[in-house]
Amino acid sequence: MKNNKVNLLARLSLFLSSYIPLFILIIIKQWLSNPWHFGKATLSMMSLIIAGVIGVFIFITRVSKQTKVDGIDIEIVDVKNKNSESISYISTYIIPFLFEDFNNVFVFIAVIILLGVICMIYIHSDLLLINPILNIFYSIYDLTFYDSHKQGRKLKNGIIIANLKYLEEGDSLRVTPLGNKMYLGIYLQNK
């Protein structure tokens, strides 16, 4: 069994960044309900936004450079766009809005516990690549592909996040494994 390549800090950053729209909405809601009072919830949300953005930027930059240098070249056999998965993920944003006042200690703790449970599921599953913020710049694909690794050409499948809006059968990518059947890909010109 292979270990996931993405470390815990990167997974946590990806989780935090996936909730940036929610955190911004909560901050706006708090500000509109009481514009002169920035409570613990607002400051916490601002901190999480900053941590998520910085973490994802570092992660994507590092993995993209690694992919260019020593990624595995693949040829796409079958492709299915999975960008719609992000829309279903956004439905988890609704849950915190069931709570009215984020300055209430009970509500604040309840939301933190709820987000903690979602975080544990997120960082231990293939939801890692389903990230609305990441999906603004990258697309998610379920691919069947041939890899041209050192052991020879093998037919494989997996979820790939790539900075391309469209992929077709026959396209070539260079990928880096991120975990179990999860990859980051960059485009290669067809040979």
N, CA, C and O of each residue as an XYZ file, in Angstrom:
764
protein
N       0.845     -1.185      0.000
C       0.000      0.000      0.000
C       0.885      1.239      0.000
O       1.814      1.344      0.800
N       0.601      2.159     -0.880
C       1.401      3.374     -1.002
C       0.888      4.446     -0.051
O      -0.310      4.535      0.217
N       1.810      5.255      0.452
C       1.424      6.392      1.280
C       0.986      7.540      0.398
O       1.454      7.682     -0.732
N       0.079      8.366      0.921
C      -0.297      9.570      0.193
C       0.897     10.492      0.126
O       1.640     10.623      1.099
N       1.088     11.133     -1.014
C       2.233     12.001     -1.232
C       2.034     13.386     -0.626
O       3.010     14.074     -0.329
N       0.790     13.800     -0.441
C       0.509     15.141      0.053
C       0.555     15.110      1.577
O      -0.181     14.354      2.212
N       1.428     15.941      2.163
C       1.558     15.920      3.613
C       0.345     16.547      4.290
O      -0.481     17.189      3.640
N       0.250     16.355      5.588
C      -0.911     16.805      6.351
C      -1.099     18.314      6.286
O      -2.231     18.787      6.187
N      -0.015     19.076      6.340
C      -0.119     20.534      6.282
C      -0.706     20.988      4.940
O      -1.532     21.900      4.904
N      -0.288     20.364      3.852
C      -0.832     20.705      2.532
C      -2.304     20.322      2.442
O      -3.105     21.072      1.883
N      -2.668     19.163      2.987
C      -4.075     18.741      2.988
C      -4.930     19.726      3.786
O      -6.035     20.075      3.372
N      -4.413     20.167      4.926
C      -5.132     21.135      5.753
C      -5.289     22.462      5.020
O      -6.351     23.082      5.079
N      -4.247     22.897      4.333
C      -4.326     24.139      3.549
C      -5.355     24.019      2.432
O      -6.105     24.961      2.173
N      -5.393     22.871      1.773
C      -6.389     22.652      0.722
C      -7.802     22.682      1.304
O      -8.716     23.237      0.695
N      -7.975     22.086      2.480
C      -9.285     22.131      3.136
C      -9.678     23.567      3.468
O     -10.787     23.999      3.156
N      -8.766     24.304      4.100
C      -9.073     25.690      4.477
C      -9.417     26.529      3.255
O     -10.351     27.329      3.287
N      -8.663     26.346      2.183
C      -8.936     27.141      0.982
C     -10.278     26.771      0.364
O     -10.919     27.611     -0.269
N     -10.708     25.529      0.537
C     -11.996     25.126     -0.031
C     -13.164     25.827      0.660
O     -14.265     25.894      0.113
N     -12.924     26.344      1.850
C     -13.975     27.036      2.595
C     -13.823     28.552      2.596
O     -14.540     29.235      3.328
N     -12.923     29.090      1.806
C     -12.754     30.548      1.747
C     -14.062     31.267      1.404
O     -14.384     32.257      2.060
N     -14.830     30.814      0.406
C     -16.094     31.520      0.140
C     -17.028     31.540      1.360
O     -17.677     32.550      1.631
N     -17.091     30.421      2.091
C     -17.922     30.378      3.293
C     -17.409     31.355      4.341
O     -18.190     32.101      4.932
N     -16.105     31.354      4.574
C     -15.538     32.258      5.576
C     -15.818     33.715      5.216
O     -16.133     34.523      6.089
N     -15.704     34.047      3.947
C     -15.985     35.425      3.505
C     -17.458     35.761      3.736
O     -17.775     36.860      4.190
N     -18.355     34.831      3.429
C     -19.781     35.070      3.659
C     -20.091     35.256      5.145
O     -20.907     36.103      5.508
N     -19.444     34.472      5.998
C     -19.657     34.617      7.443
C     -19.152     35.976      7.922
O     -19.809     36.635      8.727
N     -17.997     36.391      7.432
C     -17.461     37.707      7.807
C     -18.421     38.813      7.370
O     -18.704     39.729      8.142
N     -18.921     38.731      6.145
C     -19.866     39.743      5.650
C     -21.139     39.741      6.495
O     -21.655     40.801      6.850
N     -21.643     38.549      6.815
C     -22.851     38.442      7.642
C     -22.619     39.085      9.003
O     -23.462     39.845      9.481
N     -21.488     38.789      9.626
C     -21.174     39.377     10.934
C     -21.026     40.890     10.830
O     -21.503     41.625     11.694
N     -20.381     41.341      9.799
C     -20.159     42.777      9.639
C     -21.471     43.515      9.403
O     -21.677     44.603      9.941
N     -22.367     42.923      8.594
C     -23.659     43.558      8.337
C     -24.554     43.572      9.574
O     -25.319     44.515      9.778
N     -24.459     42.527     10.399
C     -25.294     42.494     11.600
C     -24.744     43.389     12.712
O     -25.503     43.862     13.557
N     -23.447     43.622     12.716
C     -22.837     44.478     13.736
C     -21.530     45.037     13.180
O     -20.461     44.491     13.453
N     -21.603     46.124     12.400
C     -20.422     46.614     11.678
C     -19.268     47.091     12.560
O     -18.140     47.202     12.081
N     -19.521     47.368     13.808
C     -18.452     47.906     14.655
C     -17.844     46.855     15.567
O     -16.973     47.161     16.381
N     -18.296     45.628     15.434
C     -17.795     44.590     16.334
C     -17.232     43.418     15.522
O     -17.973     42.686     14.865
N     -15.947     43.263     15.580
C     -15.312     42.096     14.978
C     -14.990     41.135     16.108
O     -14.043     41.346     16.865
N     -15.785     40.077     16.218
C     -15.602     39.108     17.284
C     -14.549     38.068     16.944
O     -13.853     38.152     15.933
N     -14.462     37.084     17.831
C     -13.498     35.994     17.652
C     -13.757     35.224     16.357
O     -12.825     34.801     15.673
N     -15.027     35.052     16.039
C     -15.361     34.300     14.820
C     -14.827     35.001     13.585
O     -14.261     34.359     12.700
N     -15.003     36.315     13.518
C     -14.545     37.074     12.353
C     -13.030     37.022     12.232
O     -12.496     36.795     11.146
N     -12.343     37.233     13.340
C     -10.877     37.185     13.314
C     -10.378     35.782     12.982
O      -9.384     35.623     12.273
N     -11.071     34.765     13.496
C     -10.693     33.380     13.184
C     -10.863     33.099     11.696
O      -9.999     32.485     11.069
N     -11.975     33.549     11.139
C     -12.229     33.328      9.713
C     -11.189     34.037      8.854
O     -10.725     33.485      7.856
N     -10.823     35.257      9.237
C      -9.794     35.987      8.480
C      -8.461     35.239      8.533
O      -7.757     35.154      7.527
N      -8.117     34.703      9.692
C      -6.870     33.942      9.830
C      -6.898     32.688      8.967
O      -5.903     32.345      8.329
N      -8.040     32.004      8.949
C      -8.161     30.785      8.150
C      -8.076     31.080      6.657
O      -7.494     30.303      5.900
N      -8.652     32.195      6.237
C      -8.564     32.592      4.825
C      -7.111     32.807      4.434
O      -6.655     32.297      3.410
N      -6.390     33.557      5.243
C      -4.979     33.851      4.946
C      -4.158     32.566      4.928
O      -3.361     32.354      4.015
N      -4.349     31.702      5.934
C      -3.600     30.442      5.993
C      -3.916     29.557      4.790
O      -3.014     28.947      4.216
N      -5.181     29.484      4.408
C      -5.573     28.661      3.262
C      -4.976     29.147      1.960
O      -4.471     28.349      1.170
N      -5.030     30.452      1.728
C      -4.493     31.020      0.483
C      -2.987     30.800      0.394
O      -2.484     30.355     -0.638
N      -2.275     31.107      1.456
C      -0.814     30.941      1.452
C      -0.447     29.470      1.274
O       0.436     29.141      0.482
N      -1.120     28.590      2.003
C      -0.819     27.160      1.919
C      -1.049     26.582      0.537
O      -0.217     25.826      0.034
N      -2.164     26.927     -0.081
C      -2.459     26.402     -1.421
C      -1.490     26.964     -2.448
O      -1.044     26.240     -3.338
N      -1.160     28.243     -2.337
C      -0.205     28.841     -3.270
C       1.145     28.120     -3.190
O       1.729     27.786     -4.221
N       1.632     27.882     -1.989
C       2.911     27.176     -1.810
C       2.808     25.751     -2.350
O       3.709     25.288     -3.050
N       1.726     25.060     -2.033
C       1.541     23.680     -2.475
C       1.519     23.572     -3.999
O       2.248     22.765     -4.575
N       0.683     24.384     -4.653
C       0.559     24.319     -6.115
C       1.872     24.704     -6.789
O       2.278     24.063     -7.758
N       2.534     25.732     -6.292
C       3.815     26.155     -6.874
C       4.844     25.035     -6.778
O       5.525     24.723     -7.755
N       4.954     24.437     -5.605
C       5.946     23.381     -5.381
C       5.657     22.144     -6.236
O       6.563     21.599     -6.867
N       4.403     21.705     -6.254
C       4.060     20.493     -7.006
C       4.151     20.735     -8.511
O       4.567     19.841     -9.248
N       3.774     21.921     -8.983
C       3.886     22.224    -10.419
C       5.340     22.190    -10.872
O       5.645     21.642    -11.931
N       6.239     22.769    -10.082
C       7.670     22.727    -10.424
C       8.176     21.294    -10.433
O       8.932     20.903    -11.322
N       7.759     20.508     -9.439
C       8.175     19.110     -9.365
C       7.658     18.333    -10.575
O       8.366     17.478    -11.108
N       6.438     18.621    -11.009
C       5.851     17.931    -12.155
C       6.634     18.227    -13.426
O       6.894     17.317    -14.213
N       7.015     19.486    -13.638
C       7.785     19.858    -14.830
C       9.118     19.133    -14.873
O       9.560     18.707    -15.940
N       9.757     18.990    -13.727
C      11.101     18.412    -13.669
C      11.080     16.888    -13.740
O      11.777     16.299    -14.567
N      10.293     16.250    -12.888
C      10.369     14.787    -12.845
C       9.001     14.102    -12.819
O       8.832     13.059    -12.187
N       8.030     14.696    -13.510
C       6.714     14.071    -13.616
C       6.729     12.891    -14.576
O       7.711     12.650    -15.276
N       5.633     12.171    -14.592
C       5.466     11.014    -15.468
C       4.616     11.447    -16.664
O       3.550     12.035    -16.487
N       5.082     11.159    -17.875
C       4.323     11.499    -19.078
C       3.223     10.463    -19.288
O       3.455      9.259    -19.181
N       2.020     10.957    -19.589
C       0.890     10.064    -19.833
C       0.196     10.455    -21.132
O       0.296     11.593    -21.592
N      -0.511      9.483    -21.714
C      -1.350      9.729    -22.889
C      -2.779      9.342    -22.518
O      -3.028      8.227    -22.060
N      -3.705     10.261    -22.717
C      -5.090     10.072    -22.298
C      -5.816      9.134    -23.260
O      -5.782      9.317    -24.477
N      -6.481      8.116    -22.682
C      -7.271      7.159    -23.447
C      -8.757      7.513    -23.338
O      -9.480      7.477    -24.333
N      -9.209      7.854    -22.131
C     -10.607      8.226    -21.902
C     -10.642      9.339    -20.863
O      -9.867      9.322    -19.907
N     -11.535     10.304    -21.048
C     -11.589     11.463    -20.153
C     -13.038     11.797    -19.804
O     -13.917     11.809    -20.665
N     -13.263     12.070    -18.513
C     -14.565     12.543    -18.039
C     -14.311     13.762    -17.164
O     -13.538     13.700    -16.207
N     -14.966     14.870    -17.498
C     -14.822     16.095    -16.715
C     -15.609     15.943    -15.416
O     -16.772     15.540    -15.432
N     -14.972     16.267    -14.291
C     -15.592     16.126    -12.973
C     -15.756     17.462    -12.261
O     -15.896     17.488    -11.038
N     -15.741     18.573    -12.997
C     -15.855     19.886    -12.366
C     -17.167     20.074    -11.613
O     -17.229     20.869    -10.675
N     -18.204     19.362    -12.002
C     -19.496     19.505    -11.324
C     -19.446     19.017     -9.879
O     -20.322     19.360     -9.085
N     -18.440     18.226     -9.527
C     -18.287     17.752     -8.152
C     -18.128     18.918     -7.180
O     -18.542     18.817     -6.025
N     -17.536     20.020     -7.631
C     -17.343     21.185     -6.759
C     -18.668     21.794     -6.339
O     -18.792     22.310     -5.228
N     -19.651     21.739     -7.215
C     -20.966     22.298     -6.893
C     -21.592     21.538     -5.728
O     -22.154     22.157     -4.825
N     -21.505     20.216     -5.732
C     -22.070     19.444     -4.623
C     -21.298     19.699     -3.331
O     -21.878     19.658     -2.246
N     -20.010     19.959     -3.438
C     -19.200     20.257     -2.253
C     -19.643     21.570     -1.616
O     -19.626     21.706     -0.392
N     -20.034     22.526     -2.435
C     -20.457     23.831     -1.930
C     -21.711     23.702     -1.063
O     -21.979     24.577     -0.240
N     -22.476     22.632     -1.233
C     -23.680     22.457     -0.413
C     -23.346     22.388      1.074
O     -24.202     22.697      1.903
N     -22.130     21.995      1.433
C     -21.744     21.988      2.849
C     -21.629     23.398      3.412
O     -21.565     23.569      4.629
N     -21.601     24.402      2.555
C     -21.556     25.795      3.016
C     -22.855     26.205      3.703
O     -22.861     27.119      4.527
N     -23.943     25.537      3.370
C     -25.254     25.919      3.890
C     -25.354     25.649      5.388
O     -25.997     26.412      6.108
N     -24.737     24.594      5.859
C     -24.884     24.165      7.247
C     -24.569     25.274      8.258
O     -25.380     25.499      9.156
N     -23.435     25.978      8.160
C     -23.175     27.025      9.160
C     -24.200     28.155      9.158
O     -24.337     28.856     10.161
N     -24.918     28.348      8.062
C     -25.913     29.420      8.035
C     -27.181     29.054      8.795
O     -28.062     29.896      8.974
N     -27.282     27.805      9.244
C     -28.384     27.436     10.113
C     -28.201     28.060     11.494
O     -29.156     28.198     12.259
N     -26.975     28.428     11.797
C     -26.672     29.089     13.064
C     -26.769     30.598     12.854
O     -26.284     31.122     11.852
N     -27.388     31.284     13.790
C     -27.636     32.717     13.621
C     -26.474     33.605     14.048
O     -25.984     34.410     13.257
N     -26.036     33.463     15.281
C     -25.104     34.423     15.860
C     -23.761     33.755     16.136
O     -23.659     32.912     17.028
N     -22.749     34.120     15.388
C     -21.438     33.502     15.557
C     -20.675     34.064     16.753
O     -19.593     33.573     17.073
N     -21.213     35.076     17.415
C     -20.581     35.593     18.628
C     -21.013     34.806     19.858
O     -20.408     34.942     20.921
N     -22.054     33.984     19.728
C     -22.483     33.096     20.793
C     -21.464     31.956     20.890
O     -21.145     31.322     19.884
N     -20.956     31.698     22.095
C     -19.894     30.701     22.286
C     -20.345     29.316     21.833
O     -19.580     28.610     21.175
N     -21.566     28.912     22.170
C     -22.054     27.592     21.772
C     -22.085     27.447     20.252
O     -21.630     26.439     19.712
N     -22.614     28.439     19.576
C     -22.704     28.402     18.114
C     -21.310     28.346     17.502
O     -21.065     27.573     16.576
N     -20.405     29.157     18.014
C     -19.029     29.186     17.512
C     -18.378     27.812     17.663
O     -17.754     27.314     16.726
N     -18.522     27.197     18.842
C     -17.933     25.872     19.089
C     -18.607     24.814     18.209
O     -17.931     23.929     17.684
N     -19.925     24.896     18.044
C     -20.643     23.934     17.199
C     -20.153     23.993     15.755
O     -19.948     22.953     15.127
N     -19.966     25.196     15.226
C     -19.477     25.348     13.852
C     -18.049     24.821     13.737
O     -17.711     24.161     12.754
N     -17.212     25.105     14.729
C     -15.822     24.609     14.720
C     -15.809     23.077     14.732
O     -15.050     22.462     13.982
N     -16.639     22.460     15.572
C     -16.700     20.994     15.623
C     -17.187     20.438     14.284
O     -16.620     19.477     13.764
N     -18.224     21.035     13.734
C     -18.749     20.601     12.437
C     -17.687     20.707     11.345
O     -17.493     19.767     10.575
N     -17.008     21.834     11.275
C     -15.941     21.995     10.278
C     -14.785     21.032     10.549
O     -14.134     20.569      9.613
N     -14.527     20.729     11.820
C     -13.488     19.757     12.167
C     -13.807     18.372     11.635
O     -12.929     17.691     11.105
N     -15.058     17.951     11.771
C     -15.479     16.645     11.251
C     -15.365     16.624      9.728
O     -14.845     15.669      9.151
N     -15.854     17.681      9.084
C     -15.749     17.768      7.620
C     -14.279     17.757      7.202
O     -13.921     17.131      6.205
N     -13.435     18.444      7.957
C     -11.992     18.486      7.664
C     -11.384     17.089      7.723
O     -10.609     16.715      6.843
N     -11.726     16.317      8.747
C     -11.172     14.962      8.877
C     -11.584     14.088      7.690
O     -10.777     13.318      7.171
N     -12.831     14.211      7.270
C     -13.295     13.449      6.103
C     -12.555     13.920      4.853
O     -12.116     13.106      4.040
N     -12.423     15.224      4.706
C     -11.789     15.830      3.529
C     -10.336     15.390      3.375
O      -9.928     14.960      2.296
N      -9.559     15.497      4.443
C      -8.125     15.230      4.315
C      -7.801     13.742      4.223
O      -6.677     13.373      3.881
N      -8.781     12.880      4.529
C      -8.545     11.442      4.424
C      -9.299     10.805      3.260
O      -9.478      9.587      3.230
N      -9.741     11.616      2.305
C     -10.487     11.069      1.169
C     -10.018     11.722     -0.126
O      -9.100     12.542     -0.133
N     -10.669     11.338     -1.217
C     -10.318     11.927     -2.505
C     -11.007     13.271     -2.731
O     -10.970     13.802     -3.841
N     -11.632     13.825     -1.698
C     -12.193     15.180     -1.797
C     -11.087     16.219     -1.909
O     -11.348     17.384     -2.209
N      -9.871     15.799     -1.671
C      -8.716     16.694     -1.689
C      -8.672     17.568     -2.937
O      -8.322     18.746     -2.857
N      -9.018     17.013     -4.068
C      -8.961     17.763     -5.318
C     -10.262     18.499     -5.632
O     -10.315     19.302     -6.564
N     -11.306     18.226     -4.857
C     -12.584     18.912     -5.071
C     -12.586     20.140     -4.178
O     -12.922     20.079     -2.996
N     -12.203     21.247     -4.777
C     -11.967     22.474     -4.036
C     -12.446     23.638     -4.906
O     -11.823     23.933     -5.926
N     -13.537     24.302     -4.524
C     -14.085     25.365     -5.372
C     -13.077     26.459     -5.727
O     -13.107     26.972     -6.845
N     -12.201     26.821     -4.817
C     -11.202     27.856     -5.104
C     -10.179     27.324     -6.101
O      -9.842     28.009     -7.067
N      -9.690     26.126     -5.878
C      -8.732     25.505     -6.786
C      -9.359     25.305     -8.166
O      -8.685     25.441     -9.187
N     -10.656     24.980     -8.189
C     -11.337     24.717     -9.453
C     -11.636     25.970    -10.261
O     -12.132     25.869    -11.383
N     -11.350     27.134     -9.725
C     -11.433     28.356    -10.526
C     -10.310     28.350    -11.561
O     -10.495     28.809    -12.688
N      -9.157     27.832    -11.177
C      -7.973     27.839    -12.038
C      -7.651     26.468    -12.629
O      -6.971     26.376    -13.651
N      -8.132     25.410    -11.994
C      -7.830     24.045    -12.419
C      -9.127     23.286    -12.654
O     -10.159     23.606    -12.065
N      -9.068     22.278    -13.518
C     -10.221     21.414    -13.771
C      -9.917     20.015    -13.260
O      -8.761     19.598    -13.189
N     -10.981     19.299    -12.904
C     -10.852     17.933    -12.391
C     -11.311     16.971    -13.482
O     -12.360     17.160    -14.096
N     -10.509     15.941    -13.708
C     -10.841     14.935    -14.716
C     -10.676     13.540    -14.135
O      -9.763     13.283    -13.349
N     -11.563     12.650    -14.528
C     -11.422     11.229    -14.263
C     -10.865     10.650    -15.558
O     -11.548     10.635    -16.582
N      -9.624     10.175    -15.509
C      -8.941      9.745    -16.730
C      -8.586      8.271    -16.703
O      -8.310      7.688    -15.655
N      -8.603      7.694    -17.887
C      -7.927      6.431    -18.150
C      -6.772      6.816    -19.061
O      -6.959      7.543    -20.037
N      -5.573      6.326    -18.739
C      -4.395      6.785    -19.472
C      -3.309      5.722    -19.501
O      -3.277      4.801    -18.685
N      -2.423      5.888    -20.473
C      -1.196      5.103    -20.518
C      -0.099      5.947    -19.906
O       0.072      7.116    -20.253
N       0.645      5.343    -18.990
C       1.817      6.068    -18.502
C       3.048      5.475    -19.161
O       3.069      4.299    -19.525
N       4.053      6.288    -19.307
C       5.303      5.811    -19.915
C       6.389      5.847    -18.853
O       7.436      6.471    -19.021
N       6.106      5.161    -17.763
C       7.050      5.097    -16.652
C       8.177      4.141    -16.996
O       8.125      3.455    -18.017
N       9.176      4.095    -16.164
C      10.378      3.290    -16.424
C      10.069      1.808    -16.631
O      10.773      1.130    -17.381
N       9.023      1.297    -15.975
C       8.700     -0.123    -16.093
C       7.979     -0.457    -17.392
O       7.671     -1.625    -17.631
N       7.708      0.511    -18.219
C       6.984      0.274    -19.468
C       5.620      0.931    -19.439
O       5.210      1.519    -18.439
N       4.939      0.819    -20.542
C       3.639      1.474    -20.726
C       2.541      0.677    -20.021
O       2.339     -0.503    -20.309
N       1.828      1.335    -19.087
C       0.753      0.672    -18.354
C      -0.534      1.473    -18.477
O      -0.509      2.704    -18.490
N      -1.663      0.767    -18.568
C      -2.971      1.412    -18.582
C      -3.413      1.628    -17.136
O      -3.459      0.685    -16.346
N      -3.736      2.876    -16.796
C      -4.137      3.230    -15.434
C      -5.341      4.155    -15.484
O      -5.726      4.645    -16.545
N      -5.923      4.382    -14.323
C      -6.966      5.395    -14.217
C      -6.757      6.181    -12.929
O      -6.084      5.719    -12.008
N      -7.341      7.373    -12.877
C      -7.211      8.199    -11.690
C      -7.875      9.547    -11.873
O      -8.341      9.891    -12.959
N      -7.907     10.296    -10.796
C      -8.438     11.658    -10.795
C      -7.255     12.599    -10.976
O      -6.260     12.513    -10.256
N      -7.374     13.492    -11.942
C      -6.281     14.420    -12.244
C      -6.811     15.838    -12.191
O      -7.873     16.138    -12.735
N      -6.065     16.705    -11.533
C      -6.375     18.131    -11.552
C      -5.331     18.782    -12.446
O      -4.129     18.593    -12.259
N      -5.806     19.551    -13.421
C      -4.905     20.161    -14.402
C      -5.362     21.582    -14.696
O      -6.546     21.902    -14.588
N      -4.409     22.430    -15.068
C      -4.744     23.828    -15.363
C      -5.221     23.984    -16.806
O      -4.831     24.918    -17.507
N      -6.060     23.063    -17.226
C      -6.641     23.065    -18.575
C      -8.149     22.954    -18.455
O      -8.660     22.175    -17.650
N      -8.852     23.723    -19.247
C     -10.316     23.659    -19.208
C     -10.859     22.511    -20.048
O     -11.973     22.046    -19.807
N     -10.086     22.043    -21.036
C     -10.557     20.971    -21.909
C      -9.441     19.966    -22.136
O      -8.304     20.341    -22.423
N      -9.768     18.695    -22.006
C      -8.857     17.606    -22.349
C      -9.599     16.649    -23.272
O     -10.816     16.489    -23.178
N      -8.850     16.021    -24.159
C      -9.440     15.060    -25.087
C      -8.605     13.788    -25.104
O      -7.452     13.770    -24.673
N      -9.221     12.725    -25.613
C      -8.482     11.492    -25.812
C      -7.306     11.778    -26.745
O      -7.459     12.498    -27.732
N      -6.147     11.225    -26.440
C      -4.958     11.436    -27.256
C      -4.074     12.565    -26.760
O      -2.911     12.646    -27.157
N      -4.595     13.453    -25.892
C      -3.756     14.516    -25.324
C      -2.698     13.911    -24.413
O      -2.876     12.824    -23.863
N      -1.599     14.632    -24.264
C      -0.515     14.197    -23.385
C      -0.385     15.159    -22.216
O      -0.519     16.373    -22.371
N      -0.124     14.599    -21.051
C       0.106     15.380    -19.835
C       1.351     14.854    -19.151
O       1.777     13.722    -19.381
N       1.917     15.678    -18.324
C       2.959     15.237    -17.396
C       2.343     15.354    -16.011
O       1.838     16.416    -15.647
N       2.379     14.272    -15.231
C       1.690     14.235    -13.943
C       2.637     13.901    -12.800
O       3.692     13.295    -12.984
N       2.216     14.320    -11.617
C       2.872     13.946    -10.366
C       1.807     13.328     -9.471
O       0.744     13.919     -9.283
N       2.074     12.148     -8.917
C       1.101     11.544     -8.002
C       0.960     12.385     -6.729
O       1.949     12.845     -6.159
N      -0.293     12.575     -6.297
C      -0.569     13.296     -5.056
C      -1.069     12.359     -3.970
O      -1.062     12.708     -2.790
N      -1.495     11.191     -4.362
C      -2.044     10.217     -3.432
C      -2.523      9.018     -4.211
O      -2.094      8.790     -5.342
N      -3.414      8.247     -3.608
C      -3.938      7.062     -4.257
C      -4.804      7.448     -5.455
O      -5.924      7.928     -5.283
N      -4.295      7.243     -6.648
C      -4.985      7.550     -7.906
C      -5.370      9.017     -8.020
O      -6.374      9.344     -8.653
N      -4.584      9.908     -7.415
C      -4.783     11.355     -7.540
C      -3.498     11.967     -8.075
O      -2.407     11.646     -7.604
N      -3.633     12.862     -9.075
C      -2.474     13.431     -9.746
C      -2.682     14.917    -10.008
O      -3.814     15.390    -10.111
N      -1.583     15.641    -10.112
C      -1.596     16.995    -10.658
C      -0.955     16.900    -12.025
O       0.110     16.297    -12.163
N      -1.583     17.487    -13.053
C      -1.070     17.376    -14.409
C      -0.824     18.718    -15.063
O      -1.518     19.699    -14.798
N       0.187     18.739    -15.933
C       0.451     19.904    -16.783
C       0.453     19.421    -18.227
O       0.802     18.274    -18.505
N       0.066     20.291    -19.132
C      -0.128     19.935    -20.533
C       1.194     19.777    -21.269
O       2.129     20.554    -21.073
N       1.253     18.760    -22.116
C       2.366     18.565    -23.050
C       1.789     18.632    -24.458
O       0.689     18.136    -24.698
N       2.507     19.232    -25.376
C       2.048     19.276    -26.768
C       2.000     17.856    -27.307
O       2.868     17.041    -26.994
N       0.976     17.552    -28.126
C       0.885     16.214    -28.724
C       2.117     15.941    -29.564
O       2.636     16.826    -30.243
N       2.572     14.707    -29.505
C       3.800     14.332    -30.207
C       3.519     13.988    -31.641
O       4.439     13.648    -32.386
